[in-house]
């Protein structure tokens, strides 16, 4: 039977073709940038190659009438790799995964690219159940991937909390750098994308992000206790980006350290250290954000699960933007306009608590672009003013919000992490 639409488990036609582009890069110059295999590694495309909606349409049109050949190639590649590893790419029950066959093919490529094996990278779900600041948050199954350290383990288990329209897959480059410094990494997907239960492109509220970070931090503490009981100074450390840093990591730290997060089951440890990368504490004051904020309040329109369109422009680095675009197509990243304002009430509550003297116990490193187009860098500067030496702030001469895939900017947070840990 000819499959014009991919069969269940393989996503959509755009995702399928995009994944084949990833395979072509692995068999080409392996620089993480598509369609430049006859060029020098690192050569990037043009403006249109950095627009998710354009890339999605191109991938849709690039797939043949039938998807059978594409699926056969991806299956063959996975079988080859699993034979080389002598084990399946994942031990997880695939019935719990969305588009499981596509996810497993993409994970196979990640392991190939990083030179890792399925025993190095595992995945699962945490049942996040509990209240925040007296507010009940709906239970949610939160997806995680664990990347074990390379070389001598440090005993540090880093919880990576992605930003809105991001998943754990956007952080593979930074994760690999952490692993090679000896750190164990647990990266989560949030409710807005990837494998975590939720509404694609949606957000229930800011405290929902904090609760989910707390649940994964509690899981990471179990990893510390089970795998590093004899390692000196073993600990959980949080590493958040954008929305996953503001209401996510900072919210979880503040509220948990002040007994305002109650989980059903293991609790998040107190006094954890954290890295905040371009934390979203309030929106940058500009016309684009004002328009999006107004649109986020329009009934019906604000609930459309629209494909990621590259608006607002969050990154001006061509390589980082192109890589982000590629993953947006591979994972069919979505956005709902209402998410732009969904976290605002809880962020304002956190602001009120800070004004009243509430603070977390752990030390914090913050890195932020001076001209960040989405998250106001001034809010990070105010955090430093409030808490003094507890916060180490690095303001970059940059107009980028997304830093994790930018070759010239992704190392600032890694170095800040090392300094935070005294390493």
N, C-alpha and C positions, 0 to 999 in steps of 0.2 A: 504493500500500500504506500502511495506517495504521501509524504508528510509535508504539506504546504505550511501548516502550523506545527511547530515542534510538539512532540508528544509530552504528556505530563512529566514533570521533573526537569525539563530542559529550558524553562523560561520562555522568552519570546524571541522572535527572529533577530531583533537588534542585539539582544544579549548573546545569542549564539554566534553571530558574525563577529562581534567584538571579542569574544573569547578566542575565536580562531585568529584574530589579529594578535592577541597576546601570545598564542602559540607560535605564530610566525616570528615574533620578536625573540622568543626563547631560542628558536632555531636559526635566528639571524645574528644581529650584533648585540643582543641581550642588554640593551640600555634602558629598557622600560618605556620606550617611545615607539609607537606604531608607525608603520609605513615609511621607515627611513633605512631599511635594511641594506640598501645600496649606497648609503651615505655614512659619514663618520659618526660613531656613537655620540649621542648628545644633540645631534641636529634635530631641531624641532620644526613643527609645521607653521601654518599661518593662523590668522585670527579665527577662521572658521574651524580649524582643528581644535580650538580651545573653547568652543561653544557646545555644551552638552546636547542641546536640542538638535543642532546641525549634525553632530556626530551620531546621534541616535538615528536620524533619518538616513544618513549615509550607510550605517550598518544595516538598517532595514532593507535598503535597496541593494546592498552588496550581497545579500543572501540569495542563492538560486531559488528557482521556483519550488524545488523540493529541499527539505532540510536533512534528508537522509545522509548525504555525503558528509556534511558538516558533523553530524552526530557520530558517524562511523569513525571519522578522524579523531575526534575527542575521546571516544571509547578506546580506540586502539592506543592512543597516547597514554591514557591512564593505565591500561593493562600492562603496557611496557614498563612503566615506572613501578607499578606494584610488584611486577615480577622481579625487577632489580632490587627493590626493598625487601622482597619476600614477606610482604604483609599488605593489607588493604590500607588505603590512604586515610581512612577514619574508622574507628571502632564504634562510633555513635550510631544509634538506631536512626536510620535515614528517614523513617516515617515522621520524625519530629522536625525535619528540615524542610524549608520552603525551596522548591526547585532543586531537589537533592542532587540529581545527576549533574546539573550545571555547577552547583557549589563544589562537589567533589572534584570535577574536572579543573575548576579554578584553583582549588587548594593544591591539587597535584602540581600545577604550574608554579605556585608560590614556593612549594618545597624544592622544586627543581631549581628555581631562580636563586634561592637562598642557600642551596646546598644542604638542606635539612632532610630529615626522614619523618615518617608518621609517628615514631616514638618520641620525637622532639616536640611535636606540635599536636596537641590534643584539644578536644572541644566538648562542650556540654552545656547544660542549662542550670541556672540557679532559680529557685522559686522565691521571688521577691515578694514578701508579705509583711505588712506593717504600716504604722502610722507615722506622720511627721508633724510635729508641733500641734498635736491634737487632731490633725486632719487624717481621715482614713484615705488611703491610696489603694486603688484597685490592685489585687494581686496580679503578678505578671511573671511569665517565664523569661528570664534574661539569659541570652546566649553569651557564652564566653569562649575564647580560645586561649590556651596556655602555651607559651613558647619557653621551653626550658633553656637555661643559660648555656653558653658555649665556654668551655674551659672551667677554671676554678669558680664555683658558685660563691657569690657574695652573701647569700642569705637574704638579700633584698627581693621582695616580691612586689613588683610595680603594677598597679592597677591603672590601665589606660582607659580614659573615658572620652570618647569622640564627641565632636560637635554636631550641630544640626546639619542634615544632609550628608553626614559622614557615617561610615561604619568602621569596624576594626580594620578592615582591609586597607583603608587610607593610611594606616600607621605602620605598615610593614617595614618601611625603611628605618624609621626611628626605633621600632621594636628590635630589629636586627642589630642596630648599634648598641642598644641596651643589653641584649643577649651577649654580645661580644665583650662587654664590660663585666660579665659575670652575673648579670641580674636575671632573675626569673620574671616573666611578664605575663599578666593575665589581662587581655584586652576584651572589652565588652561591646556588644551592640546595644544601642538605645532603642526605645520604642518607635522611633521615627524611621528606622531602616534596618536592613540586614535580616538576621534570623530571630531577633527578639520579638516577642508577642507585642502587638500594638497596631496602630493605624499608620500605613505608609505616609511619611511626610508629616505626621501629626504629633501632638504633644498634649498630654492631659493638663499638666501644670508644672511649675518649677520644682515644687516639692516632690513631684513624681520622679524627676531626674535624680534628686538628692537621695530618695529612698532606694532607687535602683543601684546607685553608686555604693551606698551603705551595705546593701545586700552582697554585692560582689566583693567589697572590702572584707566583709565577714567571711566569705568563702576563701579569700586570699590569706586571711589569718589562719585558717585551718591548714592551708598549704604550708605556711611557715612552721606551724606546730608539728605537722606530720613529716615534712621533708628536711627541715633545718633545725631540729631540736638541739643539736650540739654546736651550731654555728654562732659565733659571738656576734652580738648586735643584729641578729636576724630580725626583720620587721617588714610590715606592709607600708608602702609609700604610694601616694596617689599622684597621677599624672593626667591632668584634664585639659581639654581643648575647647575654646569657645563656649557654647552652651553647656557642654559637658564639664567645663572648668568652673563657670560662674555658679549657676544654681546647682550644678552637679557636684563637683569636688568641694568648692568653698562652702556651699550650702550644707553638704554632708558633714564636713569638718566642724563647722560652727554649731550646728544643731545637735550632732551626736555628742560633742564634747560638753554640751550643756544639757544633756539628758532629754533632748526633744525629738529623738528618733527611737522608736520602739519596734524592733523587728520580732517576728515570730520565729524563734530559733536562735542560732548563733548571732551574736551582736558584733557590730563594727568595732574594732579596737579604737581606743581614745588616744589623742595626742599624736596622730600620724603626721608625718611631713608631707608636703605636696609641692608639685610643680604646676603652675597655671600658665598655659600657653594661649595668648590672645584671649583672656577670659571675657565672656559676655556678661557684664554687670549692668550695662545700659547701652542703648543704641547710640552710635555716633550721630551727631546733629547734622543731617544733610537732607536734601530734597528727596532723594531716592528712598531713604528710610522713612521719611514722613509719609510719602505716598503709600509705601508698603504697609505701614502701620494703619493708615486709614482703610486700605483694602482688606486688612486682616479682620475688620469688624463688619464687613458686608455679608449678610446672611446668604447662605448657599454658595456664593462665589468663594468664600473663605474656606470651604470644606472640600473643594475639588482637589483630588490627588494628582496634581499636574507633574509631568516629567520635569526633572531639574533643567532649568533653562539658562543658567549662568547669570541670573539677575537677582540681587545686585551683584556687581563685579566685586569679588572678594579677594582676588589675587591677580597681581600684575606680572608675576614671574612666569615666563612662557613655559618653561619645563614643568614647574609645579602645577600650573593650570592645566596643561595638556594631560598630565598623569591623573589629575583629579577628574577631568572630563572622561577619560578612558574608564575609570572605575565607576563613574556615574552611569555609563552606558552598560557596562558589564553587570551591574547590580540593579539596573532600572530604578535609580534613585528618584524619589518623589518628594514633593513639597506641597504643604497646605498653607495658604496665606495666614490662617488663624494662628499658626505656630509663632508668627512674628511677635505677637503680643500675649501669647498664652502664659509665658513665664513672668510677665511684668508684675502682677500683684505680689507674687512670692518674693521676687527680687526686691520690691519695695519694703516688704516685711523684713527681709534680711538687712536692708539699709537702716530701718528703724532700730533693729536690734543692735547694729553696730554703733549707732548714735547713742544708744543707751549703755554702751560699754561691753556688749557681748563680743567675745572673740574666741577663736579656736586655740588649742594649746600648742600645736605643732608649728615648726618653722615653715616658711613658704618662699619659693622662688617664683617670680613672675617675669615673663618676657612678653613684650607687646610692641607692635609697630606704631610709631608716632602718628602716622596718618592712616591708621586702620579705618577702612571704609564702613565697617559694620559695628564693631565693638569699641566703644569710646575708651581710648587709652587714658583719658583723664580720670576715669573711675579706678584704674589700676594705680595711678599716681596718688589718688585719695586714700587707697588702701595702705600704701606705704606711709602716708602722712599720719594715718590713724594709729598704725601698729608699730611704726618705727623699725627697730632692728629685727623684729620678728619677720619682716618682709624684706627680701633682697629683690629689688626691681631693676630690670634691664629694659630700657626703652630703645628700640631700634630705629634707625633712620630708614623707615620703610613705609610703603603704602599698601602692604599686604595684610590680610587677615588670616589667610590659610598659610601656615609656615611649614607643616610637617613634611611636604613633598618638594619643597624648594631647596635646591642644592646649596645655595648660599645662606640659608636661614634655619635649616632644620637642626643644626648642631648647637644652637644657642640654648635650647631647652635641655639637651643632653649634657652639656657642660654645666648648666645650672643645677641639674640633678646631681652630678658628681660633687659639685661644691656643697650642695645641701647635705650630702651624705658624708662629707669630709674625706672624699676619696680622690 
